[in-house]
Amino acid sequence: MTTNASTIHGRTRLIEAALNLSYHRRSFSSLGIREITREAKLSAPAFYRHFEDLADLGTAVILEVEKAVLDAFTEVRISTAKEADLDIRPMLVKRFFDWAAENPKPVVVGASEAFGALERMRDGLKKTIRAISEDICSDNRIAALLPGLPKEEMIEVLEVLAQNVLFMAVEYVEKPDQRQAIYDKALRIVAVIFAGAHATHAMKLEQENNQAP
């Protein structure tokens, strides 16, 4: 009889094996099932007790990243909850970069598969970026930086930022001697995108006011 603990352990070993292999190869979609089970020191049939196929495994990797990042961002928000006027954007970026440095494999693999061959993995990454953006948007301190911007447009702004920061996190992981410069650059990009969104919204309102009878 297979216990719940052994099931979880086997699933974890398969995820870690896939990450180990794809991290060095920079390609998750090119992995073979037997190759993964061999790396995990499990039998080939064991794979299908946990996952339907390679795309299912890839989706599980993305979901684990999503949970870890959301947990990390929640820590930031809780620890600063009493500071209503605090700009938490630098803290969120730094927390993500630190998490990426501690967990380089899922970050590098996730970024490399953003345009990879596995459609379900690409879609999973998009959904994760959306979920993280919605979570950040729920903080009133972020919303206050884009006054009047509709929620959906605010989420779109955060999705663009999340994509940029994800790819910069790969650089942050792989170039430890340049981390401060990469972090500073990320903050500049955040500021520019927020300023651009604010200016675009203001122009739209002005045009609407000018067109009003």
Buried (B, 14 or more C-beta within 10 A) or exposed (E): EEEEEEEEEBBBBBBBBBBBBBBEEEBBBEBEBEBBBBBBEBEEEBBEEBBEEBBBBBBBBBBBBBEBBBEBBEEBBEEBEEEEEEBBBBBBBBBBBBBBBEBBBBBBBBBBBBEBEBEBBBEBBBBBBBBBBBBBBEBEBBBEBBEEBEEEBBBBBBBBBBBBBBEBBBBBBEEEEEBEEBBEBBEEBBBEBBEEBBEEBEEEEEEEEEEEE
